[in-house]
Amino acid sequence: MISLWQLFYVFARIGFFSFGGLTMLPFLQREIVDKLHWIEGQELLDLYALAQCTPGIIAVNTATYIGYKKRKISGACVATLGIVLPPLAAILLVSILFAQALQGETAHHILTGVRVGVCALISNTLVDLWKKSVKDKLTFALCICAFIVATVWRPSPVYMTVFSTLLGGVVLAGMEKENL
């Protein structure tokens, strides 16, 4: 059984080194799936998708779900605390020490560098998601359809997730009936 301390430590490290959202997914994949084998890769993607369509911060929701899966309520609380404390401490430190220093042209250059790095992390995650999710012509077509909806109408993530879920469910259920 995983100790509460280990659960806290792993999520504190992830919280310290990731920036939440999609940038957290490679960290979760490496630590939770590849290194520790707490869950499978597909299960991580499913939990992450669930975390996106529930209220709250994706990183916190994902940590809470995984913590609950491993140690029930106490695991959910400890994993949530682990993922939240490092960014909270970092934000407080930046606010206190660098609020005045990071202004003007230098701050602009620093933040541009951060955005480029985050963009690379998100791109890498998208490639991994594509490889795991788009496996045939049908899933390719579903992905293109969802992409068009997302770019043309820009629905909220909740509506997009519901739309994709219904679209996939209806199309895949229809395909199964045809194959019977």
C-alpha positions in Angstrom: 0.0 0.0 0.0 1.2 3.5 -0.8 2.0 5.6 2.2 0.3 9.0 2.6 3.7 10.5 2.9 4.7 9.1 -0.5 1.4 10.3 -2.0 2.1 13.8 -0.7 5.7 13.8 -1.8 5.0 12.7 -5.4 2.3 15.2 -5.9 4.3 18.0 -4.2 7.1 17.3 -6.7 4.7 17.4 -9.6 3.1 20.6 -8.2 6.5 22.2 -7.8 7.8 21.4 -11.3 4.7 21.7 -13.4 2.5 24.7 -14.3 -0.9 22.9 -14.2 -3.2 22.3 -17.1 -1.7 20.3 -20.0 1.9 20.9 -18.8 1.2 18.7 -15.8 0.3 15.7 -18.0 3.9 14.7 -18.9 4.9 14.9 -15.3 1.9 12.7 -14.3 2.7 10.3 -17.1 6.4 9.9 -16.1 5.8 9.7 -12.3 2.4 8.1 -11.8 2.3 5.8 -14.8 5.8 5.0 -16.0 7.8 5.2 -12.8 5.5 4.2 -10.0 2.9 2.2 -12.0 0.0 3.5 -9.8 -2.3 3.7 -12.8 -2.3 2.8 -16.5 -1.7 5.5 -19.2 -5.3 5.2 -20.6 -6.7 5.6 -17.1 -4.6 8.7 -16.6 -6.1 10.2 -19.8 -9.6 9.3 -18.6 -9.0 10.8 -15.1 -7.5 13.9 -16.7 -10.5 14.3 -19.1 -12.8 13.9 -16.1 -10.8 16.5 -14.2 -11.3 18.9 -17.1 -15.0 18.7 -17.1 -15.5 19.0 -13.3 -15.4 22.4 -11.5 -12.1 23.5 -10.2 -8.4 23.4 -11.2 -7.4 20.5 -13.5 -4.2 19.8 -11.6 -6.0 19.7 -8.2 -8.9 17.6 -9.6 -6.5 15.1 -11.1 -4.4 14.8 -8.0 -7.6 14.4 -5.9 -8.9 11.6 -8.1 -5.6 9.7 -8.1 -5.2 10.2 -4.4 -8.7 8.9 -3.8 -8.1 5.9 -6.0 -4.9 5.0 -4.0 -6.0 5.8 -0.4 -9.6 6.9 -0.4 -10.5 10.2 1.4 -7.2 10.5 3.2 -5.3 9.9 -0.1 -7.5 12.5 -1.9 -6.8 15.1 0.8 -3.0 14.4 1.0 -2.6 14.4 -2.8 -4.5 17.6 -3.1 -2.4 19.3 -0.4 0.7 18.0 -2.1 -0.2 19.5 -5.5 -1.4 22.8 -4.0 1.3 23.7 -1.5 4.3 24.2 -3.8 2.6 26.5 -6.3 1.0 28.4 -3.4 4.5 28.9 -1.8 6.0 29.9 -5.2 3.2 32.5 -5.9 3.6 34.0 -2.4 7.4 34.2 -2.9 7.1 35.8 -6.3 4.5 38.2 -5.1 6.6 39.3 -2.1 10.1 39.4 -3.7 9.7 40.0 -7.4 6.5 42.0 -7.9 8.4 45.3 -8.4 11.5 43.7 -10.0 9.7 42.0 -12.8 8.3 44.9 -14.7 9.1 46.4 -18.0 11.2 45.0 -20.8 13.0 42.4 -18.8 9.8 40.9 -17.4 8.4 40.8 -21.0 11.5 38.8 -22.2 11.3 36.4 -19.2 7.6 35.7 -19.7 8.1 35.3 -23.4 10.6 32.5 -22.7 8.2 30.9 -20.2 5.4 30.9 -22.8 7.6 29.3 -25.4 8.7 26.6 -23.0 5.1 25.9 -22.0 4.1 25.8 -25.6 6.7 23.1 -26.3 5.4 21.1 -23.3 1.8 21.4 -24.5 2.8 20.4 -28.0 4.6 17.3 -26.7 1.6 16.4 -24.7 -0.7 16.8 -27.7 1.4 14.5 -29.8 1.2 11.8 -27.0 -2.5 12.3 -26.7 -2.9 12.0 -30.5 -0.9 8.7 -30.5 -3.0 7.2 -27.7 -6.4 8.5 -28.9 -6.5 8.6 -32.7 -6.1 5.0 -33.8 -8.1 4.6 -37.0 -10.1 6.5 -39.6 -13.1 6.8 -37.3 -11.3 8.3 -34.4 -9.4 10.6 -36.8 -12.8 11.8 -38.2 -14.2 12.3 -34.6 -11.0 14.3 -33.7 -11.3 16.5 -36.8 -15.0 17.1 -36.1 -14.3 18.0 -32.4 -11.4 20.3 -33.5 -13.7 22.2 -35.9 -16.3 22.6 -33.2 -13.6 23.8 -30.8 -12.0 26.3 -33.2 -15.2 27.7 -34.8 -17.5 28.0 -31.8 -14.9 27.9 -28.9 -17.3 26.3 -26.4 -16.4 26.0 -22.8 -14.4 22.9 -21.9 -17.4 21.4 -20.2 -19.6 21.7 -23.3 -16.7 20.5 -25.5 -16.2 17.4 -23.3 -20.0 16.7 -23.3 -20.1 17.2 -27.1 -17.2 14.9 -27.7 -18.5 12.3 -25.3 -21.9 12.2 -27.0 -20.4 12.3 -30.4 -18.1 9.4 -29.7 -20.8 7.4 -27.9 -23.4 7.8 -30.6 -20.9 7.1 -33.5 -19.2 4.2 -31.8 -22.5 2.7 -30.6 -23.8 2.9 -34.2 -20.6 1.2 -35.5 -21.1 -1.6 -33.0 -24.7 -2.2 -34.1 -23.6 -2.3 -37.8 -21.0 -4.9 -36.9 -23.5 -7.2 -35.2 
